[in-house]
Amino acid sequence: MREDVPEYCTVEAAMEVVGGKWKMAIVNHLFDGTLRFGELRRAMPTITQRMLTRQLRELEADGLVSRTVYAEVPPRVEYDLTELGVSLRPVAGLLGSWGEQYRRRTVGTTPSGTDR
């Protein structure tokens, strides 16, 4: 986490770690248990391999995801949530509920908020 973010900016600190389009989606898939890279790719077909790799590296650097490499041919790499990552479960649940409410309220509107 950046040290130049004032202590009172707790939402900003959280968003720095889990913000963006993909990180919470990755974490959400890992709530079900350990997954290999290819399994995550199949679960999220619109993410590119490069972006998934980048996001997983950032989540690992921030201590939310652990990466285990097995010395096999071909190499097997598995991803799992750390204790800190698992602690996001209530947040993910609240975001999911909010997303459902948002979709219900915006059905029939365009992204700009005007009626179709």
SULNOR-V714485 format. One record per backbone hydrogen bond with DSSP energy under -1.0 kcal/mol. CO is the residue of the C=O (numbers start at 1). NH is the residue of the N-H. If there is no record, write none. Layout:
BEGIN
<<CO NH> <CO NH>>
END
This chain:
BEGIN
<<6 9> <8 10> <9 13> <10 14> <11 15> <12 16> <14 18> <15 19> <22 26> <23 27> <24 28> <25 29> <26 30> <29 32> <30 33> <35 79> <36 40> <37 41> <38 42> <39 43> <40 44> <44 47> <48 52> <49 53> <50 54> <51 55> <52 56> <53 57> <54 58> <55 59> <56 60> <57 61> <58 62> <59 64> <59 65> <60 63> <64 82> <66 80> <68 78> <70 72> <70 76> <76 70> <78 68> <79 35> <80 66> <82 86> <83 87> <85 88> <86 89> <88 92> <89 93> <90 94> <91 95> <92 96> <93 97> <94 98> <95 99> <96 100> <97 101> <98 102> <99 103> <100 104> <101 105> <102 106> <106 109> <108 116> <110 113> <114 110>>
END
